[in-house]
């Protein structure tokens, strides 16, 4: 090997070492970015889930389940809430909860009055409409 060849070889080795080092540094940078970007997303539960929980929690809190049953499928005191979606849209259901008497001319309610004698669906006009909205959303998505 001549001196010149040794220099070329030395530069080649140096170049390769620098190249590998810079590649590793680049890789690390990308990984750190990935973690920072994805972390917030994995910590947030989906909003669909929380609103579902809220609806059911409200039904239990307010005491609807004490008449309509823990599974909302009806008891000797009150009918199942699974069929509410066949009779009400969202705003009708909110109105009904605020003032059930407004809907008493539907023949279905004559039948209820016979079946659940002495028990009346309370009026919930004192409850925040947003909460009633959450309850309505929950009842409208109930599936057998
Ligand atoms: C004291 C018992 C009682 C409580 C508490 C109660 N309900 Fe009722 N609910 C009834 C009865 C009884 C009926 C049947 C209609 C009637 O007789 O007024 C009824 C009817 C309904 C209906 C209409 C069902 C249909 O087929 O159209 C809905 C919807 C409803 N209740 C939702 C609720 C919600 C939501 C709550 C809580 C915010 C609640 N109820 C709390 C007794 C109750």
Boltz pocket constraint, residues with backbone or C-beta under 6 A from the ligand:
constraints:
  - pocket:
      binder: B
      contacts: [[A, 59], [A, 62], [A, 63], [A, 64], [A, 65], [A, 66], [A, 67], [A, 68], [A, 77], [A, 78], [A, 79], [A, 80], [A, 81], [A, 83], [A, 84], [A, 87], [A, 96], [A, 97], [A, 100], [A, 109], [A, 112], [A, 113], [A, 116], [A, 119], [A, 120], [A, 121], [A, 122], [A, 124], [A, 135]]
      max_distance: 6.0
